[in-house]
Amino acid sequence: MYKDILLILPSRTDEAGREFLVRGIEVARLMEAHVSGLVVERSVPLPVSIRRPYTTGMEEELMRRQQESHGTANAELAAFEAEAKRAGLPHEGRLMTVSEGNYDAVVERARLRSLVVAPFIDDDEGHADLVQALIFGAGRPALVLPAGGEKAFRPQKVVVAWDNERAATRAVGDAMPLLRHAKEVRIVTVLSDKQATAGATGPELVAHLARCGAHATLCEVERGRRSVGEALAEEAEGADLLVMGAFGHSRIRDFFLGGATRHMLAGLNVPTLLSH
């Protein structure tokens, strides 16, 4: 299992934030891991349409918002410390303030951990950018947990998206600790022109996993009129975990995602382990 986990905690103390904190701690407890809680506080952006110098009222308002944000971040950090202590886990907590769009410091910290665990927040574009930066920049697998999970993370039924590409291969290797402990592993290949060779390698992947202690079955599905992402989402319904490679590349700070990756990140409803 992964013994050194980085838990990304957005600076929010609402019910969704509390729910993710509990689920993230459950992941670390399942793996008997050391957990590092990192509260990411995004600095309050300055209004670019207003020229300096700011009025006294504007400066006071910006200071008030920054103090409020910092108070929320500290409350989240205290909640993490309390939850990790209650779970009896070795842990450390840290608050990191970053400017919007600049997540290099968070990515560098993730590189020194076995696994990154982060929430999926569909109404927060800045957090989505952070998760993408971690997936494509950290060189570590990222477990993204959807909101509204009603059950504890117990990956007994696992779906692996397989297309015989490098990212999918990396994802299978990164997920091996979980695949070995799963009761059911389904290798899903979406048949289309691009995946013409994936089906041929599926049986060999099943044999490879068996030699590594993970017992899997192969499932080939026709894409039909669906996108690959839509087909994978349908096949992953009811699963405890989806494992897939993350496709895309970066130019400066803009990420261009592959179709299936973009689809899964846009409407995540199953815990998903992504590797790049």
Secondary structure, 3 states (H helix, E strand, C coil): CCCEEEEEEECCCCHHHHHHHHHHHHHHHHCCCEEEEEEEEECCCCCCCCCCCCCHHHHHHHHHHHHHHHHHHHHHHHHHHHHHHHHCCCEEEEEEEECCCCCHHHHHHHCCCCEEEEECCCCCHHHHHHHHHHHHHCCCCEEEECCCCCCCCCCCEEEEECCCCHHHHHHHHHHHHHHHHCCEEEEEEEECCCCCCHHHHHHHHHHHHHHCCCCEEEEEEECCCCCHHHHHHHHCCCCCEEEEECCEEEECCEEEECHHHHHHHHCCCCCEEEEC
